Amino acid sequence: MIKKFKLFLLFLLLLFLTAAKRKDSGLMSFHLESAGSESQKDTVKVNIDAKVYQVLIKPAFNQKDIEGFYPFLTEKGESFGISFKLKKKAATKLQTLSTVATGRRLFTVFGTNPMDFVVIDGPISHGFLTCWKGFNEKHIERFKDAGLKLITPEKTSPTINPPPAID
């Protein structure tokens, strides 16, 4: 009887640990555009702004790589963009990836919904990934609930404009 009870407790513990991991593991991910040489089984098609792109299934970065985030209102004011600050190890990986993947796109995915992408135009050494549009207040609250740190601006001016988007 005690053996069954211990197995039951072990099962409950594993169930709680799995549930805790799921809460924050699938919220955000960043996927690199396929170079064409990758196997079809390692890629998936995503649709953004009525265009279809082939991206790698395995994320280049995920929520565990994010240290904090900084939301900003888009130029037109219809949604929020967010800059994600990567942890040190992920920032180093981003610098390497952006050096070898110049010209490819890096897609921001929230859950299973692709939000936006950026074109890698050179090495990214500052450790931030920016999604320029598509988020709302509920997304920001979900990031806070998942334990991501909200980065506040250092300047005291009322607005801080991010660098211009590259088309």
Secondary structure, DSSP 8 states (H G I E B T S, - for coil): -HHHHHHHHHHHHHHHHHHHHHHHHSSEEEEEB--S-S-GGGEEEEEETTEEEEEESS-SEEGGGEEEEEEEE-TTSSSEEEEEEE-HHHHHHHHHHHHHSTT-EEEEEETTEEEEEEE--S---S-EEEEEEEE-HHHHHHHHHTT-EE---SS-SS---------
